């Protein structure tokens, strides 16, 4: 059963040797220096103490690191991640062992066998944020109903590419018997296709949380009979050719300077060649491939290479039917990061067919 799949979750740390504690009586500057030196710190007394320490880390790094260019911002975030992940918080009986802490349902849901353990403060923040999204739901402009993303599952926070895809679906005249959604995530693209009349959508993902979360969300509704799930890379277990293949891959290549890069955010050099080779076998002769992408990597000078254009130039398998583009809405004026490249960022919908 899908719900029996082992989930990705923060690894619980069993309390061991005593570590330095941080509360309102602690010297915050010496605590930050300890974190920079790689020494762990336990947040005690109040949940807000963790927030105070995180803010101090940010201020400390801002005084020491440039944070203007795209590359500098990534390096700043990496330094912040290393220090903040040395902050720990204790869980007792599936509850945070500090005062005025949020109630996080994931602690019981994800750790039924372990009630007392330790997690990093950023992990707890992530669990809390995810629980709020899961409970309250997320409104997506192109869908009638909210989605309820499961812990550890990618869901869109920007919608320009979804609007582009929805407009494409409105004009799509091909067969709607089947489609395959590669990297189904929280299910938005699959739900869009069902909304526009596709009889069956086969979804794959390498993330077990995405598959389990969608199965729980759809349960035994009509939607569960329209969307079939498989835990697997690219096309997974699906072998039957289809009329439409949809792929919303990561938009940035893996960077050598960053650790622990999220598969939902960064692609390795094999992803696109492997995808196009497999898609060539899975696509019906009159079928279409739709890849949702962005020029983010080019305008931030991470790479000059565009993986879809590279396939069209050298792959010999597909030809371009259309490339639709949409300007991305500028970031909020409230953001403190310099994101000047947003003014030239475009999301892209590449429609391909066999040569």
Secondary structure as a PSIPRED ss2 file (coil, helix, strand):
# PSIPRED VFORMAT (PSIPRED V4.0)

   1 X C   1.000  0.000  0.000
   2 X H   0.000  1.000  0.000
   3 X H   0.000  1.000  0.000
   4 X H   0.000  1.000  0.000
   5 X C   1.000  0.000  0.000
   6 X C   1.000  0.000  0.000
   7 X C   1.000  0.000  0.000
   8 X C   1.000  0.000  0.000
   9 X C   1.000  0.000  0.000
  10 X C   1.000  0.000  0.000
  11 X C   1.000  0.000  0.000
  12 X C   1.000  0.000  0.000
  13 X E   0.000  0.000  1.000
  14 X C   1.000  0.000  0.000
  15 X C   1.000  0.000  0.000
  16 X C   1.000  0.000  0.000
  17 X C   1.000  0.000  0.000
  18 X C   1.000  0.000  0.000
  19 X C   1.000  0.000  0.000
  20 X E   0.000  0.000  1.000
  21 X E   0.000  0.000  1.000
  22 X E   0.000  0.000  1.000
  23 X C   1.000  0.000  0.000
  24 X C   1.000  0.000  0.000
  25 X C   1.000  0.000  0.000
  26 X C   1.000  0.000  0.000
  27 X C   1.000  0.000  0.000
  28 X H   0.000  1.000  0.000
  29 X H   0.000  1.000  0.000
  30 X H   0.000  1.000  0.000
  31 X H   0.000  1.000  0.000
  32 X H   0.000  1.000  0.000
  33 X H   0.000  1.000  0.000
  34 X H   0.000  1.000  0.000
  35 X H   0.000  1.000  0.000
  36 X H   0.000  1.000  0.000
  37 X C   1.000  0.000  0.000
  38 X C   1.000  0.000  0.000
  39 X C   1.000  0.000  0.000
  40 X C   1.000  0.000  0.000
  41 X E   0.000  0.000  1.000
  42 X E   0.000  0.000  1.000
  43 X E   0.000  0.000  1.000
  44 X C   1.000  0.000  0.000
  45 X C   1.000  0.000  0.000
  46 X E   0.000  0.000  1.000
  47 X C   1.000  0.000  0.000
  48 X H   0.000  1.000  0.000
  49 X H   0.000  1.000  0.000
  50 X H   0.000  1.000  0.000
  51 X H   0.000  1.000  0.000
  52 X H   0.000  1.000  0.000
  53 X H   0.000  1.000  0.000
  54 X H   0.000  1.000  0.000
  55 X H   0.000  1.000  0.000
  56 X H   0.000  1.000  0.000
  57 X H   0.000  1.000  0.000
  58 X H   0.000  1.000  0.000
  59 X H   0.000  1.000  0.000
  60 X H   0.000  1.000  0.000
  61 X H   0.000  1.000  0.000
  62 X H   0.000  1.000  0.000
  63 X H   0.000  1.000  0.000
  64 X H   0.000  1.000  0.000
  65 X C   1.000  0.000  0.000
  66 X C   1.000  0.000  0.000
  67 X C   1.000  0.000  0.000
  68 X C   1.000  0.000  0.000
  69 X C   1.000  0.000  0.000
  70 X H   0.000  1.000  0.000
  71 X H   0.000  1.000  0.000
  72 X H   0.000  1.000  0.000
  73 X H   0.000  1.000  0.000
  74 X H   0.000  1.000  0.000
  75 X H   0.000  1.000  0.000
  76 X H   0.000  1.000  0.000
  77 X H   0.000  1.000  0.000
  78 X H   0.000  1.000  0.000
  79 X H   0.000  1.000  0.000
  80 X H   0.000  1.000  0.000
  81 X H   0.000  1.000  0.000
  82 X H   0.000  1.000  0.000
  83 X H   0.000  1.000  0.000
  84 X H   0.000  1.000  0.000
  85 X C   1.000  0.000  0.000
  86 X C   1.000  0.000  0.000
  87 X E   0.000  0.000  1.000
  88 X E   0.000  0.000  1.000
  89 X E   0.000  0.000  1.000
  90 X E   0.000  0.000  1.000
  91 X E   0.000  0.000  1.000
  92 X E   0.000  0.000  1.000
  93 X C   1.000  0.000  0.000
  94 X C   1.000  0.000  0.000
  95 X E   0.000  0.000  1.000
  96 X E   0.000  0.000  1.000
  97 X C   1.000  0.000  0.000
  98 X C   1.000  0.000  0.000
  99 X E   0.000  0.000  1.000
 100 X C   1.000  0.000  0.000
 101 X C   1.000  0.000  0.000
 102 X C   1.000  0.000  0.000
 103 X C   1.000  0.000  0.000
 104 X C   1.000  0.000  0.000
 105 X C   1.000  0.000  0.000
 106 X H   0.000  1.000  0.000
 107 X H   0.000  1.000  0.000
 108 X H   0.000  1.000  0.000
 109 X H   0.000  1.000  0.000
 110 X H   0.000  1.000  0.000
 111 X C   1.000  0.000  0.000
 112 X C   1.000  0.000  0.000
 113 X C   1.000  0.000  0.000
 114 X C   1.000  0.000  0.000
 115 X C   1.000  0.000  0.000
 116 X C   1.000  0.000  0.000
 117 X E   0.000  0.000  1.000
 118 X E   0.000  0.000  1.000
 119 X E   0.000  0.000  1.000
 120 X E   0.000  0.000  1.000
 121 X H   0.000  1.000  0.000
 122 X H   0.000  1.000  0.000
 123 X H   0.000  1.000  0.000
 124 X H   0.000  1.000  0.000
 125 X H   0.000  1.000  0.000
 126 X H   0.000  1.000  0.000
 127 X H   0.000  1.000  0.000
 128 X H   0.000  1.000  0.000
 129 X H   0.000  1.000  0.000
 130 X H   0.000  1.000  0.000
 131 X H   0.000  1.000  0.000
 132 X H   0.000  1.000  0.000
 133 X H   0.000  1.000  0.000
 134 X H   0.000  1.000  0.000
 135 X H   0.000  1.000  0.000
 136 X H   0.000  1.000  0.000
 137 X C   1.000  0.000  0.000
 138 X E   0.000  0.000  1.000
 139 X C   1.000  0.000  0.000
 140 X C   1.000  0.000  0.000
 141 X C   1.000  0.000  0.000
 142 X C   1.000  0.000  0.000
 143 X C   1.000  0.000  0.000
 144 X C   1.000  0.000  0.000
 145 X C   1.000  0.000  0.000
 146 X C   1.000  0.000  0.000
 147 X E   0.000  0.000  1.000
 148 X C   1.000  0.000  0.000
 149 X C   1.000  0.000  0.000
 150 X C   1.000  0.000  0.000
 151 X C   1.000  0.000  0.000
 152 X C   1.000  0.000  0.000
 153 X C   1.000  0.000  0.000
 154 X C   1.000  0.000  0.000
 155 X C   1.000  0.000  0.000
 156 X C   1.000  0.000  0.000
 157 X C   1.000  0.000  0.000
 158 X C   1.000  0.000  0.000
 159 X C   1.000  0.000  0.000
 160 X H   0.000  1.000  0.000
 161 X H   0.000  1.000  0.000
 162 X H   0.000  1.000  0.000
 163 X H   0.000  1.000  0.000
 164 X H   0.000  1.000  0.000
 165 X H   0.000  1.000  0.000
 166 X H   0.000  1.000  0.000
 167 X H   0.000  1.000  0.000
 168 X H   0.000  1.000  0.000
 169 X H   0.000  1.000  0.000
 170 X H   0.000  1.000  0.000
 171 X H   0.000  1.000  0.000
 172 X C   1.000  0.000  0.000
 173 X C   1.000  0.000  0.000
 174 X C   1.000  0.000  0.000
 175 X C   1.000  0.000  0.000
 176 X C   1.000  0.000  0.000
 177 X C   1.000  0.000  0.000
 178 X E   0.000  0.000  1.000
 179 X E   0.000  0.000  1.000
 180 X E   0.000  0.000  1.000
 181 X E   0.000  0.000  1.000
 182 X E   0.000  0.000  1.000
 183 X C   1.000  0.000  0.000
 184 X C   1.000  0.000  0.000
 185 X C   1.000  0.000  0.000
 186 X C   1.000  0.000  0.000
 187 X C   1.000  0.000  0.000
 188 X H   0.000  1.000  0.000
 189 X H   0.000  1.000  0.000
 190 X H   0.000  1.000  0.000
 191 X H   0.000  1.000  0.000
 192 X H   0.000  1.000  0.000
 193 X H   0.000  1.000  0.000
 194 X H   0.000  1.000  0.000
 195 X H   0.000  1.000  0.000
 196 X C   1.000  0.000  0.000
 197 X C   1.000  0.000  0.000
 198 X C   1.000  0.000  0.000
 199 X C   1.000  0.000  0.000
 200 X E   0.000  0.000  1.000
 201 X E   0.000  0.000  1.000
 202 X E   0.000  0.000  1.000
 203 X E   0.000  0.000  1.000
 204 X E   0.000  0.000  1.000
 205 X E   0.000  0.000  1.000
 206 X C   1.000  0.000  0.000
 207 X C   1.000  0.000  0.000
 208 X H   0.000  1.000  0.000
 209 X H   0.000  1.000  0.000
 210 X H   0.000  1.000  0.000
 211 X H   0.000  1.000  0.000
 212 X H   0.000  1.000  0.000
 213 X H   0.000  1.000  0.000
 214 X H   0.000  1.000  0.000
 215 X H   0.000  1.000  0.000
 216 X H   0.000  1.000  0.000
 217 X H   0.000  1.000  0.000
 218 X H   0.000  1.000  0.000
 219 X C   1.000  0.000  0.000
 220 X C   1.000  0.000  0.000
 221 X C   1.000  0.000  0.000
 222 X H   0.000  1.000  0.000
 223 X H   0.000  1.000  0.000
 224 X H   0.000  1.000  0.000
 225 X H   0.000  1.000  0.000
 226 X H   0.000  1.000  0.000
 227 X E   0.000  0.000  1.000
 228 X E   0.000  0.000  1.000
 229 X E   0.000  0.000  1.000
 230 X E   0.000  0.000  1.000
 231 X E   0.000  0.000  1.000
 232 X C   1.000  0.000  0.000
 233 X C   1.000  0.000  0.000
 234 X C   1.000  0.000  0.000
 235 X C   1.000  0.000  0.000
 236 X C   1.000  0.000  0.000
 237 X C   1.000  0.000  0.000
 238 X C   1.000  0.000  0.000
 239 X C   1.000  0.000  0.000
 240 X C   1.000  0.000  0.000
 241 X C   1.000  0.000  0.000
 242 X E   0.000  0.000  1.000
 243 X E   0.000  0.000  1.000
 244 X E   0.000  0.000  1.000
 245 X E   0.000  0.000  1.000
 246 X E   0.000  0.000  1.000
 247 X E   0.000  0.000  1.000
 248 X C   1.000  0.000  0.000
 249 X C   1.000  0.000  0.000
 250 X C   1.000  0.000  0.000
 251 X C   1.000  0.000  0.000
 252 X E   0.000  0.000  1.000
 253 X E   0.000  0.000  1.000
 254 X C   1.000  0.000  0.000
 255 X C   1.000  0.000  0.000
 256 X C   1.000  0.000  0.000
 257 X C   1.000  0.000  0.000
 258 X C   1.000  0.000  0.000
 259 X C   1.000  0.000  0.000
 260 X C   1.000  0.000  0.000
 261 X C   1.000  0.000  0.000
 262 X C   1.000  0.000  0.000
 263 X C   1.000  0.000  0.000
 264 X C   1.000  0.000  0.000
 265 X C   1.000  0.000  0.000
 266 X E   0.000  0.000  1.000
 267 X E   0.000  0.000  1.000
 268 X C   1.000  0.000  0.000
 269 X C   1.000  0.000  0.000
 270 X C   1.000  0.000  0.000
 271 X H   0.000  1.000  0.000
 272 X H   0.000  1.000  0.000
 273 X H   0.000  1.000  0.000
 274 X H   0.000  1.000  0.000
 275 X H   0.000  1.000  0.000
 276 X H   0.000  1.000  0.000
 277 X H   0.000  1.000  0.000
 278 X H   0.000  1.000  0.000
 279 X H   0.000  1.000  0.000
 280 X H   0.000  1.000  0.000
 281 X H   0.000  1.000  0.000
 282 X H   0.000  1.000  0.000
 283 X E   0.000  0.000  1.000
 284 X E   0.000  0.000  1.000
 285 X E   0.000  0.000  1.000
 286 X E   0.000  0.000  1.000
 287 X E   0.000  0.000  1.000
 288 X E   0.000  0.000  1.000
 289 X E   0.000  0.000  1.000
 290 X E   0.000  0.000  1.000
 291 X E   0.000  0.000  1.000
 292 X E   0.000  0.000  1.000
 293 X E   0.000  0.000  1.000
 294 X E   0.000  0.000  1.000
 295 X C   1.000  0.000  0.000
 296 X H   0.000  1.000  0.000
 297 X H   0.000  1.000  0.000
 298 X H   0.000  1.000  0.000
 299 X H   0.000  1.000  0.000
 300 X C   1.000  0.000  0.000
 301 X C   1.000  0.000  0.000
 302 X C   1.000  0.000  0.000
 303 X C   1.000  0.000  0.000
 304 X C   1.000  0.000  0.000
 305 X C   1.000  0.000  0.000
 306 X C   1.000  0.000  0.000
 307 X H   0.000  1.000  0.000
 308 X H   0.000  1.000  0.000
 309 X H   0.000  1.000  0.000
 310 X H   0.000  1.000  0.000
 311 X H   0.000  1.000  0.000
 312 X H   0.000  1.000  0.000
 313 X H   0.000  1.000  0.000
 314 X H   0.000  1.000  0.000
 315 X C   1.000  0.000  0.000
 316 X C   1.000  0.000  0.000
 317 X C   1.000  0.000  0.000
 318 X E   0.000  0.000  1.000
 319 X E   0.000  0.000  1.000
 320 X E   0.000  0.000  1.000
 321 X E   0.000  0.000  1.000
 322 X E   0.000  0.000  1.000
 323 X E   0.000  0.000  1.000
 324 X E   0.000  0.000  1.000
 325 X E   0.000  0.000  1.000
 326 X E   0.000  0.000  1.000
 327 X E   0.000  0.000  1.000
 328 X C   1.000  0.000  0.000
 329 X C   1.000  0.000  0.000
 330 X C   1.000  0.000  0.000
 331 X C   1.000  0.000  0.000
 332 X C   1.000  0.000  0.000
 333 X C   1.000  0.000  0.000
 334 X C   1.000  0.000  0.000
 335 X C   1.000  0.000  0.000
 336 X C   1.000  0.000  0.000
 337 X C   1.000  0.000  0.000
 338 X C   1.000  0.000  0.000
 339 X C   1.000  0.000  0.000
 340 X H   0.000  1.000  0.000
 341 X H   0.000  1.000  0.000
 342 X H   0.000  1.000  0.000
 343 X H   0.000  1.000  0.000
 344 X H   0.000  1.000  0.000
 345 X C   1.000  0.000  0.000
 346 X E   0.000  0.000  1.000
 347 X E   0.000  0.000  1.000
 348 X E   0.000  0.000  1.000
 349 X E   0.000  0.000  1.000
 350 X E   0.000  0.000  1.000
 351 X E   0.000  0.000  1.000
 352 X E   0.000  0.000  1.000
 353 X E   0.000  0.000  1.000
 354 X E   0.000  0.000  1.000
 355 X C   1.000  0.000  0.000
